[in-house]
Amino acid sequence: MAYDPDDPDALLDLYRPAGTPVEQALPVVVWIHGGAFISGRRADVAPYLKILAAEGFATVAVGYSLAPGTRYPRPLAQVNTALGWLQDNAATLGLDTSRVVLAGDSAGAQLAAQIALLATDPAYARQVGIEPLIDASRIRATVLACGALDLSLVDPDASDAGAAFMRTVTWAYSGRRDFRTDPAFGLMSVAEHAGTGFPPTFITAGNADPLLPHSRSMERRLRSFDVEVETLFFPDDHQPPLPHEYQFNLDTDAGRLALERIVDFIQRHTAGIDPDGPSRPSAPH
C-alpha cells in the first residue's frame, strides 16, 4: 500500500491474524526494518511480522528511502507520514491507532525510537523540524532490537573494521565525511536526547552484537529518567555468541526467547485500554 502517492518509496505492508474481520480494530505494531540506512527492505521483516500478527496484532512493515540516494532526516519524515496515513485510514484497515507500538531492528530501531521521541518531546521535535503526526498518547510502547542509538559511541577516526563500516554509513546518511560537523545530524542520537516522556520500552541485543553498547546506553538513559524499561541481554560469555539481529533466528533458544518476551511486552502494553483514553497502562519494571 502507498502511504504517500507522491513518493515511490513510500510503501507499507499490513498483516492481520488469519480470519480476523476488518471490523475488529486491532492494536498496531509498526515495525521499521534495518539495514544501516543503506540497505534492507520491508519484505525482510515480513516473516517475523506474520508471526507477530498471529498473536493478535495488526503489524505494519514501513518502507523508506535509503542512503546515499537520500539523506537524514528524510526516512524519519517518511515514517512519520506513514503513521499519519495509518491513522487516517484506520477504520478501513481495522486498526486501533490508539494502541500503537513503534518497533524496529538496527537502523529501524533508531527510526522507531526517534519517532517516539518526536511525539513525546515537543522541544525536540522543533529542533529536528518535523511535526509528529501521531500523538504521544497513542504510542503505548517501543520495541528496540539491536538498535543504532548512540552516536557518541561512534568514532570515525578509529582504524578497526567496525569503525570503517560506521564511517561509511554515517557519511552516506549524513552527507558528510565526518558526521560530527553537522549538529542537526547529531539529533538522531536518541540515547543522548530521550527524556521523561519517552514510552515504555523493550530493548534487546545479542552479546556479540557490535551495537550492544548502544542498547545498554539507551537503557541507562531511560532509567535515569525513570522511564519503564525491560531488557533482554545475555552474559558476555553466552554460547553460541549472539550476533547482530539474533532475534530473527527462531531456530535458536535465544531467538525464541526474544520473540516470547516481545509478544508478552506488546500484549501487556496494548491490552485493556480505553480507545478514547490518553493514559498508558502500567507494568512492572
Contacts in CASP RR format, 6 or more apart in sequence:
PFRMAT RR
TARGET T0000
AUTHOR 0000-0000-0000
METHOD contacts of the structure
MODEL  1
MAYDPDDPDALLDLYRPAGTPVEQALPVVVWIHGGAFISGRRADVAPYLK
ILAAEGFATVAVGYSLAPGTRYPRPLAQVNTALGWLQDNAATLGLDTSRV
VLAGDSAGAQLAAQIALLATDPAYARQVGIEPLIDASRIRATVLACGALD
LSLVDPDASDAGAAFMRTVTWAYSGRRDFRTDPAFGLMSVAEHAGTGFPP
TFITAGNADPLLPHSRSMERRLRSFDVEVETLFFPDDHQPPLPHEYQFNL
DTDAGRLALERIVDFIQRHTAGIDPDGPSRPSAPH
1 11 0 8 1.000
1 12 0 8 1.000
1 13 0 8 1.000
1 14 0 8 1.000
2 10 0 8 1.000
2 11 0 8 1.000
3 10 0 8 1.000
3 11 0 8 1.000
3 12 0 8 1.000
3 62 0 8 1.000
3 81 0 8 1.000
3 82 0 8 1.000
3 84 0 8 1.000
3 85 0 8 1.000
3 86 0 8 1.000
4 10 0 8 1.000
4 78 0 8 1.000
4 81 0 8 1.000
4 82 0 8 1.000
4 85 0 8 1.000
7 65 0 8 1.000
7 78 0 8 1.000
7 81 0 8 1.000
9 63 0 8 1.000
9 64 0 8 1.000
9 65 0 8 1.000
9 70 0 8 1.000
9 78 0 8 1.000
10 63 0 8 1.000
10 64 0 8 1.000
10 78 0 8 1.000
10 81 0 8 1.000
10 82 0 8 1.000
11 42 0 8 1.000
11 63 0 8 1.000
12 42 0 8 1.000
12 60 0 8 1.000
12 61 0 8 1.000
12 62 0 8 1.000
12 63 0 8 1.000
12 82 0 8 1.000
12 86 0 8 1.000
13 42 0 8 1.000
13 43 0 8 1.000
13 46 0 8 1.000
13 49 0 8 1.000
13 60 0 8 1.000
13 61 0 8 1.000
14 58 0 8 1.000
14 59 0 8 1.000
14 60 0 8 1.000
14 93 0 8 1.000
15 46 0 8 1.000
15 49 0 8 1.000
15 50 0 8 1.000
15 52 0 8 1.000
15 53 0 8 1.000
15 58 0 8 1.000
15 59 0 8 1.000
15 60 0 8 1.000
15 61 0 8 1.000
16 22 0 8 1.000
16 26 0 8 1.000
16 53 0 8 1.000
16 58 0 8 1.000
16 59 0 8 1.000
16 94 0 8 1.000
17 26 0 8 1.000
17 53 0 8 1.000
17 54 0 8 1.000
17 55 0 8 1.000
17 56 0 8 1.000
17 57 0 8 1.000
18 54 0 8 1.000
20 26 0 8 1.000
20 56 0 8 1.000
22 92 0 8 1.000
22 93 0 8 1.000
22 94 0 8 1.000
23 94 0 8 1.000
24 94 0 8 1.000
25 90 0 8 1.000
25 91 0 8 1.000
25 94 0 8 1.000
25 95 0 8 1.000
25 96 0 8 1.000
25 275 0 8 1.000
26 56 0 8 1.000
26 57 0 8 1.000
26 58 0 8 1.000
26 94 0 8 1.000
26 95 0 8 1.000
26 96 0 8 1.000
27 56 0 8 1.000
27 57 0 8 1.000
27 58 0 8 1.000
27 96 0 8 1.000
27 99 0 8 1.000
27 100 0 8 1.000
27 101 0 8 1.000
27 140 0 8 1.000
27 266 0 8 1.000
27 270 0 8 1.000
28 57 0 8 1.000
28 58 0 8 1.000
28 59 0 8 1.000
28 60 0 8 1.000
28 86 0 8 1.000
28 95 0 8 1.000
28 96 0 8 1.000
28 97 0 8 1.000
28 99 0 8 1.000
28 100 0 8 1.000
28 101 0 8 1.000
29 49 0 8 1.000
29 52 0 8 1.000
29 57 0 8 1.000
29 58 0 8 1.000
29 59 0 8 1.000
29 60 0 8 1.000
29 100 0 8 1.000
29 101 0 8 1.000
29 103 0 8 1.000
29 143 0 8 1.000
29 266 0 8 1.000
30 59 0 8 1.000
30 60 0 8 1.000
30 62 0 8 1.000
30 79 0 8 1.000
30 82 0 8 1.000
30 83 0 8 1.000
30 86 0 8 1.000
30 100 0 8 1.000
30 101 0 8 1.000
30 102 0 8 1.000
30 103 0 8 1.000
30 112 0 8 1.000
31 45 0 8 1.000
31 48 0 8 1.000
31 49 0 8 1.000
31 52 0 8 1.000
31 59 0 8 1.000
31 60 0 8 1.000
31 61 0 8 1.000
31 62 0 8 1.000
31 103 0 8 1.000
31 104 0 8 1.000
31 105 0 8 1.000
31 112 0 8 1.000
32 61 0 8 1.000
32 62 0 8 1.000
32 63 0 8 1.000
32 64 0 8 1.000
32 79 0 8 1.000
32 102 0 8 1.000
32 103 0 8 1.000
32 104 0 8 1.000
32 105 0 8 1.000
32 107 0 8 1.000
32 108 0 8 1.000
32 109 0 8 1.000
32 111 0 8 1.000
32 112 0 8 1.000
33 40 0 8 1.000
33 41 0 8 1.000
33 42 0 8 1.000
33 44 0 8 1.000
33 45 0 8 1.000
33 61 0 8 1.000
33 62 0 8 1.000
33 63 0 8 1.000
33 104 0 8 1.000
33 105 0 8 1.000
33 107 0 8 1.000
33 108 0 8 1.000
34 40 0 8 1.000
34 44 0 8 1.000
34 104 0 8 1.000
34 105 0 8 1.000
34 106 0 8 1.000
34 107 0 8 1.000
34 108 0 8 1.000
34 109 0 8 1.000
35 106 0 8 1.000
35 107 0 8 1.000
35 108 0 8 1.000
36 106 0 8 1.000
36 107 0 8 1.000
36 148 0 8 1.000
36 165 0 8 1.000
36 169 0 8 1.000
37 66 0 8 1.000
37 67 0 8 1.000
37 72 0 8 1.000
37 75 0 8 1.000
37 107 0 8 1.000
37 169 0 8 1.000
37 172 0 8 1.000
37 173 0 8 1.000
38 66 0 8 1.000
38 67 0 8 1.000
38 68 0 8 1.000
38 168 0 8 1.000
38 169 0 8 1.000
38 172 0 8 1.000
38 173 0 8 1.000
39 66 0 8 1.000
40 66 0 8 1.000
41 63 0 8 1.000
42 61 0 8 1.000
42 62 0 8 1.000
42 63 0 8 1.000
43 61 0 8 1.000
45 61 0 8 1.000
45 105 0 8 1.000
45 248 0 8 1.000
46 61 0 8 1.000
48 248 0 8 1.000
49 59 0 8 1.000
49 60 0 8 1.000
49 61 0 8 1.000
50 59 0 8 1.000
51 250 0 8 1.000
51 259 0 8 1.000
52 59 0 8 1.000
52 262 0 8 1.000
52 263 0 8 1.000
52 266 0 8 1.000
53 59 0 8 1.000
55 263 0 8 1.000
55 266 0 8 1.000
55 267 0 8 1.000
57 101 0 8 1.000
57 266 0 8 1.000
57 270 0 8 1.000
58 93 0 8 1.000
58 94 0 8 1.000
58 95 0 8 1.000
60 82 0 8 1.000
60 86 0 8 1.000
62 78 0 8 1.000
62 79 0 8 1.000
62 82 0 8 1.000
63 78 0 8 1.000
63 82 0 8 1.000
64 74 0 8 1.000
64 75 0 8 1.000
64 78 0 8 1.000
64 79 0 8 1.000
64 111 0 8 1.000
65 74 0 8 1.000
65 75 0 8 1.000
65 78 0 8 1.000
66 75 0 8 1.000
67 169 0 8 1.000
67 172 0 8 1.000
67 173 0 8 1.000
67 175 0 8 1.000
68 172 0 8 1.000
68 173 0 8 1.000
68 175 0 8 1.000
71 172 0 8 1.000
71 173 0 8 1.000
71 174 0 8 1.000
71 175 0 8 1.000
72 173 0 8 1.000
72 174 0 8 1.000
72 185 0 8 1.000
72 188 0 8 1.000
73 128 0 8 1.000
73 129 0 8 1.000
73 130 0 8 1.000
73 184 0 8 1.000
73 188 0 8 1.000
75 111 0 8 1.000
76 111 0 8 1.000
76 114 0 8 1.000
76 115 0 8 1.000
76 118 0 8 1.000
76 128 0 8 1.000
76 130 0 8 1.000
76 188 0 8 1.000
77 130 0 8 1.000
79 111 0 8 1.000
79 112 0 8 1.000
79 115 0 8 1.000
80 115 0 8 1.000
80 118 0 8 1.000
80 130 0 8 1.000
80 132 0 8 1.000
80 133 0 8 1.000
80 134 0 8 1.000
81 133 0 8 1.000
83 100 0 8 1.000
83 115 0 8 1.000
83 132 0 8 1.000
83 133 0 8 1.000
83 134 0 8 1.000
84 133 0 8 1.000
84 134 0 8 1.000
86 93 0 8 1.000
86 95 0 8 1.000
86 97 0 8 1.000
87 97 0 8 1.000
87 133 0 8 1.000
87 134 0 8 1.000
87 138 0 8 1.000
89 95 0 8 1.000
90 96 0 8 1.000
90 97 0 8 1.000
96 275 0 8 1.000
97 134 0 8 1.000
97 138 0 8 1.000
98 137 0 8 1.000
98 138 0 8 1.000
98 273 0 8 1.000
98 275 0 8 1.000
98 276 0 8 1.000
98 277 0 8 1.000
99 138 0 8 1.000
99 140 0 8 1.000
99 270 0 8 1.000
99 273 0 8 1.000
99 275 0 8 1.000
100 134 0 8 1.000
100 138 0 8 1.000
100 139 0 8 1.000
100 140 0 8 1.000
101 139 0 8 1.000
101 140 0 8 1.000
101 141 0 8 1.000
101 142 0 8 1.000
101 143 0 8 1.000
101 266 0 8 1.000
101 269 0 8 1.000
101 270 0 8 1.000
102 112 0 8 1.000
102 113 0 8 1.000
102 115 0 8 1.000
102 116 0 8 1.000
102 139 0 8 1.000
102 141 0 8 1.000
102 142 0 8 1.000
102 143 0 8 1.000
102 199 0 8 1.000
103 109 0 8 1.000
103 112 0 8 1.000
103 142 0 8 1.000
103 143 0 8 1.000
103 144 0 8 1.000
103 145 0 8 1.000
103 262 0 8 1.000
104 111 0 8 1.000
104 112 0 8 1.000
104 143 0 8 1.000
104 144 0 8 1.000
104 145 0 8 1.000
104 147 0 8 1.000
105 145 0 8 1.000
105 146 0 8 1.000
105 147 0 8 1.000
105 245 0 8 1.000
105 247 0 8 1.000
105 248 0 8 1.000
106 145 0 8 1.000
106 146 0 8 1.000
106 147 0 8 1.000
106 148 0 8 1.000
106 211 0 8 1.000
106 244 0 8 1.000
106 245 0 8 1.000
107 147 0 8 1.000
107 148 0 8 1.000
108 147 0 8 1.000
109 144 0 8 1.000
109 145 0 8 1.000
109 146 0 8 1.000
109 147 0 8 1.000
109 148 0 8 1.000
109 149 0 8 1.000
110 147 0 8 1.000
110 148 0 8 1.000
110 149 0 8 1.000
110 188 0 8 1.000
110 190 0 8 1.000
112 142 0 8 1.000
112 143 0 8 1.000
112 144 0 8 1.000
113 142 0 8 1.000
113 144 0 8 1.000
113 147 0 8 1.000
113 149 0 8 1.000
113 190 0 8 1.000
113 194 0 8 1.000
113 201 0 8 1.000
113 218 0 8 1.000
114 128 0 8 1.000
114 188 0 8 1.000
114 190 0 8 1.000
115 132 0 8 1.000
115 134 0 8 1.000
116 139 0 8 1.000
116 142 0 8 1.000
116 198 0 8 1.000
116 199 0 8 1.000
117 124 0 8 1.000
117 190 0 8 1.000
117 193 0 8 1.000
117 194 0 8 1.000
117 195 0 8 1.000
117 198 0 8 1.000
118 124 0 8 1.000
118 125 0 8 1.000
118 128 0 8 1.000
118 130 0 8 1.000
118 132 0 8 1.000
119 125 0 8 1.000
119 132 0 8 1.000
119 134 0 8 1.000
119 135 0 8 1.000
119 136 0 8 1.000
119 139 0 8 1.000
120 136 0 8 1.000
120 139 0 8 1.000
120 195 0 8 1.000
120 197 0 8 1.000
120 198 0 8 1.000
120 199 0 8 1.000
121 193 0 8 1.000
121 194 0 8 1.000
121 195 0 8 1.000
121 197 0 8 1.000
121 198 0 8 1.000
124 187 0 8 1.000
124 193 0 8 1.000
125 131 0 8 1.000
125 132 0 8 1.000
127 187 0 8 1.000
128 184 0 8 1.000
128 187 0 8 1.000
136 197 0 8 1.000
136 199 0 8 1.000
137 277 0 8 1.000
137 278 0 8 1.000
137 279 0 8 1.000
137 280 0 8 1.000
139 199 0 8 1.000
140 199 0 8 1.000
140 200 0 8 1.000
140 269 0 8 1.000
140 270 0 8 1.000
140 273 0 8 1.000
140 280 0 8 1.000
140 281 0 8 1.000
141 199 0 8 1.000
141 200 0 8 1.000
141 201 0 8 1.000
141 202 0 8 1.000
141 265 0 8 1.000
141 266 0 8 1.000
141 269 0 8 1.000
141 270 0 8 1.000
142 198 0 8 1.000
142 199 0 8 1.000
142 200 0 8 1.000
142 201 0 8 1.000
142 202 0 8 1.000
143 201 0 8 1.000
143 202 0 8 1.000
143 262 0 8 1.000
143 265 0 8 1.000
143 266 0 8 1.000
144 201 0 8 1.000
144 202 0 8 1.000
144 203 0 8 1.000
144 204 0 8 1.000
144 215 0 8 1.000
144 218 0 8 1.000
145 204 0 8 1.000
145 205 0 8 1.000
145 245 0 8 1.000
145 247 0 8 1.000
145 258 0 8 1.000
145 262 0 8 1.000
146 204 0 8 1.000
146 205 0 8 1.000
146 206 0 8 1.000
146 209 0 8 1.000
146 211 0 8 1.000
146 215 0 8 1.000
146 244 0 8 1.000
146 245 0 8 1.000
146 246 0 8 1.000
146 247 0 8 1.000
147 205 0 8 1.000
147 211 0 8 1.000
147 214 0 8 1.000
147 215 0 8 1.000
147 218 0 8 1.000
148 211 0 8 1.000
148 214 0 8 1.000
149 189 0 8 1.000
149 190 0 8 1.000
149 191 0 8 1.000
149 211 0 8 1.000
149 214 0 8 1.000
149 215 0 8 1.000
149 217 0 8 1.000
149 218 0 8 1.000
150 189 0 8 1.000
150 190 0 8 1.000
150 191 0 8 1.000
150 192 0 8 1.000
150 213 0 8 1.000
150 214 0 8 1.000
150 217 0 8 1.000
150 218 0 8 1.000
151 170 0 8 1.000
151 179 0 8 1.000
151 186 0 8 1.000
151 188 0 8 1.000
151 189 0 8 1.000
151 192 0 8 1.000
152 189 0 8 1.000
152 191 0 8 1.000
152 192 0 8 1.000
152 217 0 8 1.000
153 213 0 8 1.000
153 214 0 8 1.000
153 217 0 8 1.000
154 163 0 8 1.000
154 166 0 8 1.000
154 170 0 8 1.000
154 179 0 8 1.000
155 163 0 8 1.000
156 163 0 8 1.000
156 166 0 8 1.000
156 167 0 8 1.000
156 170 0 8 1.000
156 178 0 8 1.000
156 179 0 8 1.000
156 180 0 8 1.000
157 163 0 8 1.000
162 210 0 8 1.000
170 176 0 8 1.000
170 179 0 8 1.000
170 185 0 8 1.000
171 177 0 8 1.000
171 179 0 8 1.000
173 179 0 8 1.000
173 185 0 8 1.000
174 182 0 8 1.000
174 185 0 8 1.000
175 182 0 8 1.000
176 182 0 8 1.000
176 185 0 8 1.000
179 185 0 8 1.000
179 186 0 8 1.000
186 192 0 8 1.000
187 193 0 8 1.000
190 218 0 8 1.000
191 214 0 8 1.000
191 217 0 8 1.000
191 218 0 8 1.000
191 221 0 8 1.000
192 221 0 8 1.000
194 218 0 8 1.000
194 221 0 8 1.000
194 222 0 8 1.000
194 225 0 8 1.000
194 227 0 8 1.000
195 221 0 8 1.000
195 222 0 8 1.000
195 225 0 8 1.000
195 227 0 8 1.000
196 225 0 8 1.000
196 226 0 8 1.000
196 227 0 8 1.000
197 225 0 8 1.000
197 227 0 8 1.000
198 222 0 8 1.000
198 225 0 8 1.000
198 227 0 8 1.000
199 227 0 8 1.000
199 280 0 8 1.000
200 227 0 8 1.000
200 228 0 8 1.000
200 229 0 8 1.000
200 230 0 8 1.000
200 269 0 8 1.000
200 280 0 8 1.000
200 283 0 8 1.000
201 218 0 8 1.000
201 222 0 8 1.000
201 227 0 8 1.000
201 228 0 8 1.000
201 229 0 8 1.000
201 230 0 8 1.000
202 229 0 8 1.000
202 230 0 8 1.000
202 231 0 8 1.000
202 232 0 8 1.000
202 261 0 8 1.000
202 262 0 8 1.000
202 265 0 8 1.000
203 215 0 8 1.000
203 218 0 8 1.000
203 219 0 8 1.000
203 229 0 8 1.000
203 230 0 8 1.000
203 231 0 8 1.000
203 232 0 8 1.000
204 215 0 8 1.000
204 231 0 8 1.000
204 232 0 8 1.000
204 233 0 8 1.000
204 247 0 8 1.000
204 258 0 8 1.000
204 261 0 8 1.000
204 262 0 8 1.000
205 211 0 8 1.000
205 212 0 8 1.000
205 214 0 8 1.000
205 215 0 8 1.000
205 216 0 8 1.000
205 233 0 8 1.000
205 244 0 8 1.000
205 246 0 8 1.000
206 212 0 8 1.000
206 233 0 8 1.000
206 234 0 8 1.000
206 238 0 8 1.000
206 242 0 8 1.000
206 243 0 8 1.000
206 244 0 8 1.000
206 246 0 8 1.000
206 254 0 8 1.000
207 233 0 8 1.000
207 234 0 8 1.000
207 235 0 8 1.000
207 236 0 8 1.000
207 237 0 8 1.000
207 238 0 8 1.000
207 241 0 8 1.000
207 242 0 8 1.000
208 241 0 8 1.000
208 242 0 8 1.000
208 243 0 8 1.000
208 244 0 8 1.000
209 215 0 8 1.000
209 242 0 8 1.000
209 243 0 8 1.000
209 244 0 8 1.000
209 245 0 8 1.000
209 246 0 8 1.000
210 244 0 8 1.000
211 244 0 8 1.000
212 233 0 8 1.000
215 231 0 8 1.000
215 233 0 8 1.000
216 233 0 8 1.000
219 229 0 8 1.000
219 231 0 8 1.000
222 229 0 8 1.000
223 229 0 8 1.000
228 282 0 8 1.000
228 283 0 8 1.000
228 285 0 8 1.000
229 285 0 8 1.000
230 261 0 8 1.000
230 265 0 8 1.000
230 283 0 8 1.000
230 285 0 8 1.000
232 257 0 8 1.000
232 258 0 8 1.000
232 261 0 8 1.000
234 242 0 8 1.000
234 254 0 8 1.000
238 254 0 8 1.000
240 252 0 8 1.000
242 252 0 8 1.000
242 254 0 8 1.000
246 252 0 8 1.000
246 254 0 8 1.000
246 255 0 8 1.000
246 258 0 8 1.000
247 254 0 8 1.000
247 255 0 8 1.000
247 258 0 8 1.000
247 259 0 8 1.000
247 262 0 8 1.000
248 255 0 8 1.000
249 255 0 8 1.000
250 256 0 8 1.000
250 259 0 8 1.000
265 283 0 8 1.000
268 281 0 8 1.000
268 283 0 8 1.000
269 280 0 8 1.000
269 281 0 8 1.000
269 283 0 8 1.000
271 281 0 8 1.000
272 281 0 8 1.000
273 281 0 8 1.000
END
